[in-house]
Amino acid sequence: MPEQNSKAATIAGLAVAGTGVAHFIKPELFESITKGPFPDDTAKAIKINGSLETAIGLGLAVPQTRKLALVGLVGYGAYLAVNVVRNR
């Protein structure tokens, strides 16, 4: 069972990293959802979020860095939530 969990976590991590990379390939896809929480410099926020998601995703994909990436994911979630609330 642990091997199955590890494969699922690796796949999930790669999916998050892929989403992060997509921020750079097709930033317009993320503009509408990024503009609300980050109205001042949306283009910059898209790049920052893409970078964070890529790094967190790659961290989740590697078993040796998974725990640290989970801490990063919680921090990233808090960062997003604060900006959503602040810019309502």
DOLOMAR-465995 format. One line per field, with one value per residue (C-alpha): residue number from 1; residue in one letter; x, y, z. Coordinates in Angstrom, 1 decimal. Each point is the difference from the previous one (the first is absolute). Layout:
DOLOMAR-465995
guba <- (NUM/...)
mivo <- (A/...)
u <- (X/...)
v <- (Y/...)
w <- (Z/...)
end
This chain:
DOLOMAR-465995
guba <- (1/2/3/4/5/6/7/8/9/10/11/12/13/14/15/16/17/18/19/20/21/22/23/24/25/26/27/28/29/30/31/32/33/34/35/36/37/38/39/40/41/42/43/44/45/46/47/48/49/50/51/52/53/54/55/56/57/58/59/60/61/62/63/64/65/66/67/68/69/70/71/72/73/74/75/76/77/78/79/80/81/82/83/84/85/86/87/88)
mivo <- (M/P/E/Q/N/S/K/A/A/T/I/A/G/L/A/V/A/G/T/G/V/A/H/F/I/K/P/E/L/F/E/S/I/T/K/G/P/F/P/D/D/T/A/K/A/I/K/I/N/G/S/L/E/T/A/I/G/L/G/L/A/V/P/Q/T/R/K/L/A/L/V/G/L/V/G/Y/G/A/Y/L/A/V/N/V/V/R/N/R)
u <- (0.0/2.8/1.3/-3.4/-0.3/3.5/-1.0/-3.2/2.0/2.5/-2.8/-1.7/3.3/0.7/-3.5/0.5/3.4/-1.6/-2.6/2.8/1.8/-3.3/0.1/2.9/-1.2/-3.6/-0.1/-3.4/-1.6/0.7/-0.7/-3.7/0.6/3.2/-1.3/-2.4/2.6/2.9/-1.5/3.1/2.4/-1.9/2.7/2.7/-2.3/-0.6/3.7/0.5/-2.8/1.2/3.5/-1.3/-2.3/2.8/2.4/-2.6/-1.2/3.6/0.5/-3.1/1.1/3.2/-0.4/3.0/-1.4/-3.7/-0.3/1.7/-2.2/-3.1/1.1/0.5/-3.4/-1.6/1.9/-1.0/-3.6/0.2/1.6/-2.8/-2.7/1.3/0.1/-3.5/-1.3/2.0/-1.0/-3.8)
v <- (0.0/2.6/-0.4/0.7/3.2/1.0/-0.4/2.0/2.8/0.0/0.3/2.8/1.8/-0.1/1.3/2.9/0.7/-0.2/2.5/2.3/-0.3/0.8/3.4/0.9/-1.7/1.3/2.8/1.2/-3.1/1.1/3.7/-0.1/-2.0/2.0/3.5/0.0/-1.0/1.9/3.0/2.3/-2.0/-3.1/-0.9/-0.1/-2.0/-2.6/-0.5/-0.2/-2.5/-2.0/-0.2/-1.0/-2.7/-1.4/-0.2/-1.4/-2.5/-1.2/-0.3/-2.1/-2.3/-0.9/-2.2/1.5/3.6/-0.8/1.0/3.4/0.5/-0.6/2.7/2.3/-0.9/1.0/3.3/0.6/-0.7/2.5/2.6/-0.4/0.1/3.2/1.7/-1.1/1.4/3.2/0.8/-0.7)
w <- (0.0/0.8/-3.6/-1.4/2.2/-1.2/-3.6/0.5/1.8/-2.9/-2.6/2.1/0.3/-3.7/-0.7/2.4/-1.7/-3.4/1.0/1.2/-3.3/-1.8/1.7/-2.2/-3.2/0.1/2.6/-1.4/1.3/3.6/-0.4/1.0/3.2/0.9/-0.5/3.0/2.7/-1.8/-1.7/0.0/-2.1/-1.2/-2.6/2.7/2.3/-2.7/-0.3/3.7/0.5/-3.0/1.6/3.4/-1.5/-2.1/3.0/2.3/-2.6/-0.6/3.7/0.4/-2.9/1.8/3.1/1.7/-0.2/0.4/3.6/-0.5/-3.2/2.1/2.4/-3.0/-1.3/3.2/0.0/-3.7/0.9/2.8/-2.3/-2.5/2.6/1.6/-3.5/-0.8/3.3/-0.2/-3.5/0.2)
end
